[in-house]
Amino acid sequence: MIPHRDILERITDILARSKDVLILEHEKPDGDSIGSGLALALALSSLGKKALLLSQDPHPSMYDFLPGRHLYTMVSCLGPEDADPDVTVFLDCTGPERAGKALEYAHSETWINIDHHISNSGFGHVSLVDPDAAATGELVFFLLKAMGVEIDEDMATCLYVAIVTDTGGFRYQNTGPRCFHVAAELIDKGVNPSFVADLLYETRSLSSLMLLKNALQALEVYKNGRLATIDVTKAMLEDAGASFEDADSIVNYPRSIAGVEVALCFKESPDQTAVHLSLRSRSKVDVSEIAGLLGGGGHSRAAGAVVQGSLEQVKARVLGVLDGLDIWADS
Ligand SMILES: [Mn+2]
């Protein structure tokens, strides 16, 4: 049983008529956009088509084990005039602008939009947006089936990583029965779940652990224990020898405190002119609405925004916005 059969057939028709497919992931790509992008690129090349996954930013090194890297490149390695796609597929992007500089390469007549963010603008000539999908990778799995692709172990591993990472290892609220069905089929195709889990969740660099040690010094709790914040400054990164990406999962620590409903991580941008804010909630608060008030977006339990200003200015502004919300009553 394949959901969205009509839209998938339209996408399949377009891809069948195309020879050169450009696949775009969002800026600062995560496991979902990388995994679904590599899987689609591998599938298209198995059909004899030219497929390229293009990214504005490098893939984090934790995904180096994924197959299909020969089908991926960065905008810094290719000029826009060197791309001549028949069709462009946007994956995991709420709007075309999420592709960042890679958007300049999307000069095909046809755009396909595949995403699971509720805030997706519905752009593109064909758009498959399903907020009930745990990951864009889940939708790409159904696309490959509709295309009649023989999903091999490499494609399956990429799709499995897309689903595992976007569900936080099958722990987040978006973890529904369908993603387990898909995961089971992918394991049938040869995916090794414990191998993937060890690389994604049980392996850390020393620098990221040193960064955590520094960041925990900045842990603060407000609103009767319902709101917790943590900071990652440029100085902490330098002291730990850590990269900006090493700070990505730190927001999970304030969120893990018993009684906390909303957790925030304030990450100073490398040039210290802006702050990257990560928002998480446990069970009730829609943090995508809060992120929206700050010019960002995301999902109800996980969202983000980039706010201009120094760390102190941004913290004061964001805490002011949160203070005015009617979400702190004890339940
Ligand atoms: Mn996603």
Boltz pocket constraint, residues with backbone or C-beta under 6 A from the ligand:
constraints:
  - pocket:
      binder: B
      contacts: [[A, 32], [A, 33], [A, 92], [A, 116], [A, 134], [A, 135], [A, 136], [A, 166]]
      max_distance: 6.0
